Amino acid sequence: MSKANKKQSRLIFRSVVLLLLAAAIIFSIVSKDKVKVLAVGDKAPDFELVDLDGNKQRLSDYKGEGVFLNFWGTWCPPCKREMPDMEEQYNAFKEKGVHVLSVNSGESNLKVDTFRDQYGLTFPIVIDKAKDIRDLYNIQPLPTTFLIDKDGRIKKIIITEMTRDEIISYMESIQP
């Protein structure tokens, strides 16, 4: 094979590889599921999960009331620190129309139940076993809390640990 033919063969081979690579990239971008990132003002997506006591919990059941929707894990140090304050404020605000709905991200019932007992938590805790709700809400860091108003709209998204005073202020902000 002549030198010119070798160069032409290499050029064709490289061009084909480049085209295949470009096609693969374009395909992955086009075919990827579009995850809607929720924002303040959006309607909070409804969901149904069973809590640790066996009761169905639907976000839509809280229509007309404020919901403090908290995503967390038992292994998460900031989650552990804010839980006692959430429990205290849950008891202070539940009669005022503000409810805590706590979503654990895929851990075992035993682990979550033990955590609940250790911290004396009385608000509803659901476990998102398949992590469908985590994906629906596009949860990245834990803890993440959504403040949902009486109309089911997201008023604020908090992606950091909250202090006691912040929790009080946030609950006041969604009180109907």
N, C-alpha and C positions, 0 to 999 in steps of 0.2 A: 504494500500500500504506500502510495507516495505521501510526502510530507503535507501537501495541500489537501489530500483526501483525509488524512488523520485530523488536521485542523478543522475541516468541515464536519467530520463525524463528531468531534468533541463539542463543537458549537451547537450542532443539532441536539446532542445528548443533554448538554447544559440547558438549552432552551426548553426541552421537554420537561426536565426536572423542575425548572423554574415555573413553568406553566402549571404543572401538577401541584406544586407547593402553593402557588397563588390560588388555584381552584380549591384546595383543601382549606385554606384560610377563609376564603369567601364563603364556602359552604358552612364552616363552623360558625361564622358570624350570623349568617342568614337563618340557619336552622336552630340556633340557640333559643331556648324559651326566654321570653321577655319577662323579667321580674319587675313588677311595678313597685317602685320605691314610694312608700307612703309618706305623705307630708302633712304638715299642719293645715287644717281645713278640710282634709279628705274625710270621707265617711269611713269609719273603722270597719274592716271586714268582719262579718259575723262568723262565728264558729261554735261548735258544740263539742265539749269534752266532759268526761265523768270525773268528779272530784274524788278525793280520798275517802269520802263517806258514802260513795256510790250514787250521788245525786248528779243529774245532768246539769251542766252549767253552759248556758248560751249567752253570748254577749248581748244579744237582742232582748233577753229577759230583763235587762237593766235599763231599757228605754225609759226616758224621763228622769233618770238619775245619773249622777256622775260615776264614772268607773276609773279606778286607779289600776290599770292593767300592767302587772309587773312580771317580766320574764327573768328567770334566775336559775342557779344551779347550787347544789349542796356544797360543791367543791370551791365555790367562788367567795373569796374573803370579803369583798365589798357587799355581796349579798347577805352574808352572815351578819355584818355590822349594821345594815339598815333594817333587817327584819324585826328586831324588837321595837324600833320606832314606828315601823309600819303597823305592827300589831296594836301598839298604844293608840295611834291615830285612827285606826280602823274602828276601835271601840268608841272613840270620841266622835267620829263622823258618821257611823252607819245609820244612826237615827236621824241624821240631817240629810240623808239621801246620797251619800257618797260611799261607794263600796270598793273593796279591794278584791280583785280577782288575780290570783297568782298562778303563773304558768311555769312549771318546771320543764326544763328542756331534756326530755328523753331518759331520765334516770329511773331506777327501779322503785316500785311501790314501797318496799321495805326501807330503802335509803331515804326517800322523801318523808315517809311516815315517821321514821326515827328523828329526822331533822325537825319536823313539825312538833313532835313531843318535846324534844330538847329545848326548843325556843318557845313553847307554849302558844303556838299559833292557832287562832280560831277562825280566821278568814278562809274562804274557799281556795283550795289548792288543787289544780288539775295537772296531770302529767301529759305532756305532748310526746307520746311514745315514738311516733313516726316522724316527729319534728316538722309536721305539715304546717302547724300554726306558726312556728318559728320562721319557716320559709315564707308563708303568706304575709307575715309582718316584716320580713326581710331583716331579722334580728342578727346583728353581728356581735357586738360585745355584750357580755352580761355583767351587771344587770342593765336592762333596758326597761323603761317604764313609759307607757302611753297614758296621757291624761285625756279621757274621753268625756265630752260634755253630755248633757241631758238629751241632746238631739242625735247622739251617736257620732259626732264629729271629733276628730283628733284636735285637741287644743294645744298640746305640747308633747314633744318626745324628749325624754331624758336618757342619755346614754352614759351616765356616770353614777357613782354612788351618791346618795342623797343624805343630807343631815336631817335631824329631827325638825328643825325650823323650816327647812325646805319642804319636807313632807307636809307639814301643817299648811304652809302657803299654797302648795300644789292642790291639796284637798279642798282648801277654801276656794280656789279658783274654779273648781268644777262642781261646787255645791249648787244644786238647782234652786 
